[in-house]
């Protein structure tokens, strides 16, 4: 099938670090995908410019790719805005890095 990588591997790790920091790491690897290569010519004169110039279907290959993502999160307690609130307030802080290796995909 065109556009679908035949081999895919994904790994996910959720880690609890000191100072209540949560870290999630995901890594996805996809093998090359088969694609049709067209010549842009209309050799059959049927008005369609999808001729493959004698190449078989799905004979082209896109490059494989890898994507590494990292997400860090920490919940921090803050003072209540008004003393009569009587409840503890928290702020969630997060940082994320998408495709941190900079691979083209």
Beta strands, then each sheet from edge to edge (+ up, - down):
strand 1: 8-17
strand 2: 21-30
strand 3: 34-35
strand 4: 60-61
strand 5: 65-78
strand 6: 89-97
sheet 1: 1+ 2- 5+ 6-
sheet 2: 3+ 4-
end
